[in-house]
Amino acid sequence: MKEATMNSETLTLTRVTKDVGATIKPGPMVVAAPGQTLTEEALKDVAAGSGLNGAFLADLVVSMAAHENMSVNMFRVLQTTTTNPMLRSTFATFEADALQAVAAHVELMGQLGIPMYYISPAARMTEGLDSHMVMSFLTAGAADPLTIDMKAVEAVLLGSTLCVSNTALLAAIGEEAKGDAKAAIQAAVQQLEGPQRAHLEWAQQTQQRMALALVKHKAMHKMMEFTETVIAKVKGTI
């Protein structure tokens, strides 16, 4: 097993690109220069001795890391689109959690022997899915502040659902692994699952409380004040 390699630059990136040395496996519509091409053969020693398919595991873990990277970007965008100071504070906290999740994935990649800056085809598709969710907030000018806040909460709900699911899958893989890989995966899961579940629970509760409060509130001019009260009530669940 290789020792983890991590640097501050990795944790400030929200997308791994060619200019930082990204490598990828060529595909039907993917062409890469020889120095940026990674093959199945090059990934065969990932998680050596674990009894797992190293190449597939590498693709999967990198895809999970890409989602966390894009989550950092999403929380930054949500902080700029909301006018609600309580939501802005929550999204800043969630951004810090997402950065820690990226760090956990980077450490796991190093321990498993996954090359730094490797981007699997699955990871690129994950980036595409997440990017479209983030880009939807470019149309925020067509909506009122309450609608934007509701959609921001829904974005957290969608993103955190995948985070929780990914980590549950990682935990299941860890149960099947042997040797050092098992310990590395279990350590990563332990770091990841708590904050991710907290994000999901917050989003579920906030969506329900905001919607129920607003659907029962007839005075439109008081909705913002009422919504801030609702968010304050769930703030303690962060």
C-alpha positions as CSV (number, residue, x, y, z in Angstrom):
1,M,0.0,0.0,0.0
2,K,1.2,3.5,-0.7
3,E,1.3,6.3,1.8
4,A,-1.3,9.0,1.4
5,T,-0.2,12.1,-0.5
6,M,-2.1,15.3,0.1
7,N,-1.5,19.0,-0.5
8,S,-3.3,22.3,0.0
9,E,-3.8,22.8,-3.8
10,T,-5.8,19.5,-4.0
11,L,-8.2,20.7,-1.3
12,T,-8.9,24.1,-3.1
13,L,-9.8,22.6,-6.4
14,T,-13.4,22.0,-7.3
15,R,-12.6,20.4,-10.6
16,V,-9.5,18.5,-11.6
17,T,-8.4,19.7,-15.0
18,K,-5.6,19.2,-17.6
19,D,-3.6,22.1,-16.4
20,V,-3.0,20.5,-13.0
21,G,-1.9,17.2,-14.5
22,A,-5.2,15.3,-14.7
23,T,-5.1,11.7,-16.2
24,I,-8.0,9.7,-17.6
25,K,-8.8,6.4,-19.2
26,P,-9.6,7.0,-22.9
27,G,-13.1,6.1,-23.9
28,P,-15.4,6.1,-27.0
29,M,-15.4,9.9,-27.1
30,V,-12.4,10.7,-24.9
31,V,-9.0,11.3,-26.3
32,A,-6.0,12.1,-24.1
33,A,-2.3,12.7,-24.8
34,P,0.1,9.8,-23.9
35,G,1.3,11.6,-20.8
36,Q,-2.3,12.0,-19.6
37,T,-3.5,8.5,-20.4
38,L,-4.1,5.9,-17.7
39,T,-4.9,2.3,-18.5
40,E,-6.6,-0.5,-16.7
41,E,-3.1,-2.1,-16.4
42,A,-1.8,0.9,-14.6
43,L,-4.6,0.6,-12.0
44,K,-4.3,-3.1,-11.4
45,D,-2.2,-2.7,-8.2
46,V,-4.7,-0.3,-6.6
47,A,-5.7,-1.8,-3.2
48,A,-3.2,-4.6,-3.7
49,G,-3.9,-7.6,-1.6
50,S,-7.4,-6.6,-0.8
51,G,-9.1,-9.1,-3.0
52,L,-10.9,-6.3,-4.8
53,N,-11.0,-5.2,-8.4
54,G,-8.4,-2.4,-8.1
55,A,-9.2,-0.6,-11.4
56,F,-13.0,-0.5,-10.7
57,L,-12.4,0.6,-7.2
58,A,-10.2,3.4,-8.4
59,D,-12.9,4.6,-10.8
60,L,-15.5,4.4,-8.1
61,V,-13.6,6.2,-5.3
62,V,-12.5,9.0,-7.7
63,S,-16.2,9.5,-8.7
64,M,-17.1,9.8,-5.0
65,A,-14.3,12.3,-4.5
66,A,-15.5,14.3,-7.6
67,H,-19.0,14.6,-6.0
68,E,-17.5,16.0,-2.8
69,N,-15.4,18.4,-4.8
70,M,-18.4,19.7,-6.6
71,S,-20.3,19.9,-3.3
72,V,-17.7,22.5,-2.2
73,N,-18.5,24.5,-5.3
74,M,-22.2,24.1,-4.8
75,F,-22.1,25.4,-1.2
76,R,-20.1,28.4,-2.3
77,V,-22.7,29.2,-5.0
78,L,-25.5,28.8,-2.5
79,Q,-23.9,31.3,-0.1
80,T,-24.0,33.9,-2.9
81,T,-27.5,33.3,-4.0
82,T,-29.4,33.4,-0.7
83,T,-30.3,36.6,1.0
84,N,-31.0,34.8,4.3
85,P,-28.1,35.2,6.7
86,M,-29.0,32.0,8.6
87,L,-28.9,29.9,5.4
88,R,-25.7,31.6,4.4
89,S,-24.1,30.6,7.7
90,T,-25.3,27.0,7.3
91,F,-24.0,26.7,3.8
92,A,-20.6,28.1,5.0
93,T,-20.5,25.3,7.6
94,F,-21.4,22.7,5.0
95,E,-18.7,24.0,2.7
96,A,-16.2,23.4,5.5
97,D,-17.6,19.9,6.0
98,A,-17.3,19.2,2.2
99,L,-13.7,20.3,2.2
100,Q,-13.0,17.8,5.0
101,A,-14.7,15.1,3.0
102,V,-12.5,15.9,0.0
103,A,-9.5,15.6,2.4
104,A,-10.7,12.2,3.5
105,H,-11.1,11.0,-0.1
106,V,-7.7,12.3,-1.0
107,E,-6.1,10.4,1.9
108,L,-8.0,7.3,1.0
109,M,-6.8,7.5,-2.6
110,G,-3.3,7.8,-1.5
111,Q,-3.6,4.8,0.9
112,L,-5.1,2.7,-1.8
113,G,-2.5,3.7,-4.4
114,I,-4.9,5.6,-6.7
115,P,-2.8,8.2,-8.7
116,M,-3.2,11.8,-7.7
117,Y,-5.3,13.8,-10.2
118,Y,-6.7,10.7,-11.8
119,I,-10.2,11.4,-13.1
120,S,-12.2,8.4,-14.1
121,P,-14.9,8.6,-16.8
122,A,-17.4,8.0,-14.1
123,A,-16.0,11.0,-12.2
124,R,-16.4,13.2,-15.3
125,M,-20.0,12.2,-15.6
126,T,-20.5,12.9,-11.9
127,E,-19.1,16.4,-12.4
128,G,-21.5,16.9,-15.3
129,L,-24.5,15.9,-13.2
130,D,-23.4,18.1,-10.3
131,S,-22.5,21.0,-12.6
132,H,-26.0,21.2,-14.1
133,M,-27.5,21.4,-10.6
134,V,-25.2,24.3,-9.7
135,M,-25.8,26.0,-13.1
136,S,-29.5,26.0,-12.4
137,F,-28.9,28.8,-9.9
138,L,-27.8,31.0,-12.8
139,T,-31.5,31.4,-13.5
140,A,-32.1,32.6,-9.9
141,G,-32.8,36.1,-11.3
142,A,-36.2,34.8,-12.5
143,A,-37.3,33.7,-9.0
144,D,-38.2,35.5,-5.7
145,P,-35.9,35.0,-2.7
146,L,-38.1,32.4,-1.0
147,T,-38.2,30.3,-4.1
148,I,-34.4,30.5,-4.4
149,D,-34.0,29.5,-0.8
150,M,-36.4,26.5,-1.2
151,K,-34.4,25.4,-4.3
152,A,-31.1,25.8,-2.4
153,V,-32.4,23.5,0.4
154,E,-33.5,21.0,-2.3
155,A,-30.0,21.1,-3.8
156,V,-28.5,20.2,-0.5
157,L,-31.1,17.4,-0.2
158,L,-30.1,16.0,-3.6
159,G,-26.4,16.4,-3.1
160,S,-26.3,15.0,0.5
161,T,-28.5,12.0,-0.6
162,L,-25.7,10.9,-3.0
163,C,-23.0,11.6,-0.4
164,V,-24.8,9.3,2.2
165,S,-25.4,6.7,-0.5
166,N,-21.8,6.8,-1.7
167,T,-20.4,6.4,1.8
168,A,-22.8,3.5,2.6
169,L,-21.5,1.8,-0.6
170,L,-17.9,2.5,0.5
171,A,-18.7,0.9,3.9
172,A,-20.1,-2.2,2.2
173,I,-17.0,-2.4,0.0
174,G,-14.8,-2.1,3.1
175,E,-16.6,-5.1,4.7
176,E,-15.5,-7.2,1.6
177,A,-11.9,-5.9,1.6
178,K,-8.9,-7.5,3.1
179,G,-5.7,-6.2,4.7
180,D,-4.7,-2.6,4.7
181,A,-7.4,-1.6,2.3
182,K,-10.1,-2.6,4.7
183,A,-8.7,-0.4,7.5
184,A,-8.2,2.5,5.1
185,I,-11.7,2.3,3.8
186,Q,-13.3,1.9,7.3
187,A,-11.3,5.0,8.5
188,A,-12.6,7.1,5.6
189,V,-16.2,6.0,6.2
190,Q,-15.9,7.0,9.9
191,Q,-14.8,10.5,8.9
192,L,-17.4,10.9,6.2
193,E,-20.7,9.5,7.4
194,G,-21.5,11.8,10.4
195,P,-21.4,15.2,8.6
196,Q,-23.1,13.7,5.5
197,R,-26.1,12.4,7.5
198,A,-26.3,15.7,9.4
199,H,-26.6,17.5,6.1
200,L,-29.3,15.2,4.8
201,E,-31.3,15.4,8.0
202,W,-31.0,19.2,8.0
203,A,-32.2,19.4,4.4
204,Q,-35.1,17.1,4.9
205,Q,-36.3,18.9,8.0
206,T,-35.8,22.4,6.6
207,Q,-37.6,21.6,3.4
208,Q,-40.6,20.2,5.2
209,R,-40.8,23.0,7.8
210,M,-40.3,25.8,5.3
211,A,-42.9,24.3,2.9
212,L,-45.5,23.6,5.7
213,A,-45.0,27.1,7.2
214,L,-45.4,28.8,3.8
215,V,-48.3,26.8,2.6
216,K,-50.3,27.8,5.7
217,H,-49.2,31.4,5.7
218,K,-51.5,33.8,3.9
219,A,-49.8,37.1,4.4
220,M,-47.2,37.2,1.5
221,H,-45.4,40.3,2.9
222,K,-44.6,38.4,6.1
223,M,-43.3,35.2,4.5
224,M,-39.6,36.1,4.7
225,E,-39.8,36.9,8.4
226,F,-41.8,33.6,8.9
227,T,-39.3,31.6,6.9
228,E,-36.3,33.0,8.9
229,T,-38.1,31.8,12.1
230,V,-38.5,28.3,10.6
231,I,-34.9,28.1,9.6
232,A,-33.9,29.3,13.1
233,K,-35.8,26.4,14.6
234,V,-33.8,23.8,12.6
235,K,-30.5,25.6,12.9
236,G,-29.7,23.5,16.0
237,T,-29.7,20.3,13.9
238,I,-26.5,21.4,12.0
